Amino acid sequence: MMNISEALAEAMGAATLEKRSVRAPRALNEAYDYERPSSFSRGLRLDFGNIAVLLISGTASIGAHGETLHEGDFRAQLRRTFANITALLESEGASWQDIVRTTCYLRDIERDYAAFNEERSAFYRAQELDPLPASTGIQAILCRPDLLVEIEAIALFRTATEAKE
C-alpha cells in the first residue's frame, strides 16, 4: 500500500521523494532545544523531482533562544511571526511568493482580527503577492499563554528549470 508521500511523488511524476527538516537558527531555535523540549520540526521540505513543498509548522513570535518576544503586543508579535516564517522560507531558497496556503491561529479573534487583517494586508502588499494565498483564520488556545498569534504555511516552488523541448 502506497503512503501519501509516495502517492504525491507518483502524481507529480517524480522518481523519488526526498524529505528533510527546515531550519533558520538565527531567527528561531528548534523546539527540541527548549528547556522543556517539544517534538516537532520548524518545517519539512519535500522534494518531488524539481518541485519542492515546504510545510512550515505553526510559527509565532519566538526568538533565537526560544523566548517569547513582544509579550502583550499583538501587532509586534504578528510582525515577528512573519519575520520568522520569512527566515524559514529564505533558508530553503523560497519567498512569500511561493506560499500557497496559511492557517492563522489567533488567541482572541474578536479582539485581534481587525489588527491582524490590517497587518497581514500591509505585509502581503509589501511582498507584492498576487494571487494571495488561500487562508483560514481560527481562534485557538496556543501552546504558550503569552502568545497571541501563530501561523502555519505551505509553500510550493520549482527548484530547477525544466528542459525545453
N, C-alpha and C positions, 0 to 999 in steps of 0.2 A: 504494500500500500504506500502511495506517494504522500509525503508531508507537504505542507503549504509552500515551503521554500522551494522544494523540487518542482512542484506544480507551477509556481511562478517562473522559475528558470526555464521550464519546458515551454510555457506560454510565450515567453519573451525570446525563444529561440536560442537561449544561451546554453552552451555545452556544460558550463559549470556554474556553481553558486559559491561565492566567497563571502564570509561573514567575519566582521571584526568590530571591536568597540571603537567609539568616537570619544576623543578626549580634547580638552582645552585647559590644561592645568594652570596657565597664567590667569585665567578668568575664574575658574571654579574647580574645586578639587573633586576627587572621586568619592562617592558616597560610602564606599567600603573603607575609606580612610578616616571616617568620622570617629570621634571618641567612642560613640556607640554605633558601630558600622551598620550600614544598610546595604542589602544585597541587590544592587542594580547597576547597570552601566548608564552613563550620561546619555549615551546613544549607541545605536548599532548602525553599521554600514553594511549593506548587502549589495554585492556586485553581481549583476547578471550580464555577462559579456561586457559591452560598452555602456550599459545602463547602471547607474548607482542609485540606490534608495537609502536615504538617511532617516532613521526612526529616532527622533530626539525625544528623550524621556521628559517627563514633567520637569520644567526648569523654572527656578524662582530667583529671588534676589539674594543669592548666596555668593560669598566672597571666596577668594582663592584658598582660604584655610577652613572653609565650611561654615563660616559665621553668617548669620542673617545680617543683611545690610539694609539700612533705611527703615528701621522699625517704626511703624506707625504712619509712614508716608507712602500712601498708595501710588501716587504718580512716580515717585523716585524708585519704588520697588518695581514698577512696571518697566521703567526705562532700563534698570539693571537687568531685568529678565530678558528684555530684547537684546541687550549687550551680551549676555551670556549665551543666548541662542546664536547670535551673530558669530561669536568666537568659536562655538562648536561647528557651525557651518563652514567658516573660513578654514578651520583645521583640516577639512576634507576637500577644499577647493570649491566650495559651494557658496551661495549667497541667498538672500531672501527672494531673489528672482526665481529660485528653484523650489521654493516652498509651495506645496500644492494643498496642504491641509493643516489647520491648527485646531486644537481643543484648548479652550481657555477656562480656567477654574478661578472663580472669584469667591473669597470668603463671604462677602456681603454684596450680592449682585444688585440689590435695590439701592444701596448707598453708593456703590462704586462704579456702576455700569456707565453712567454718563462720562465720568472722568476716564474710564477705560476706553470707551469708544473715541473720545477726543484724542487721547494719546496714541492709540493704535492707528487712527486715521492719519494723524500727522506723521507718524513713523512710516506708514505704508506710502504716503505721498513722497516723503524724502527718499524712499527706496525705489520710487517710480514703478510700483507694482501694477501691472495690467496684463492679465486679469488679476483680481485679488484672490487670495487663497480661499478655499472652502473653509468654513469655520463653525464651531459650536461654542457657545458660552454656557457655563454651568456654575451654579452656586455649590460650593463644597467646603467641607472642613478639611483644611490642608494638614500636612504632616507635622507642621510646627505652628504653635498658636500665634507667633509673631509674623507669619507670612500672610499676605493679603491677596496674592495673585500667583498663579503657576500656569505655565503654558507648555504644551507638548506640540511637536510639529513633525510633519513628514515632508521631506524634500526628494525630488526626483530629477536626475540630470544625466546627460551623456558624458562619458569620460574620454571618448576618443572619436575622432572624425570617421564617419562611415566611408568606406571605399566607394569611389564614384564608379558608376557602371558605364 
